[in-house]
Amino acid sequence: MSEQERQTRAEVKQSRKQAILEALALELE
């Protein structure tokens, strides 16, 4: 796996986590 692929996967994982956190925050409001 190239460094580029690893970077992309890390970003996707991070944005997914961010989306989940935002959804949870909205539900708690």
N, C-alpha and C positions, 0 to 999 in steps of 0.2 A: 504493500500500500504506500502510495506516495505521500509526501509531506502535505501536499495540497489537499488530498482527500481527507487526511486526518484533521486538517484545519477546518474544512467544510463540515465534517461530521460534528466537530466540537461546537461549531457555531449553531448548527441545527439543534443539537441537544440543548444548548443554552437557551435558544429562543423558545424551544418547546417548554422548558422549565419556566421561563418568564411568562409565557402565555397561561400556564396552569396557575402560577402565583397570582396573576392578574384576575383570573376567573374566580379564584378563591376569595380574593380581596373584595370583588364585587358582591359576592354572595354574603359576605360578612357585614357589608355596609347597612 
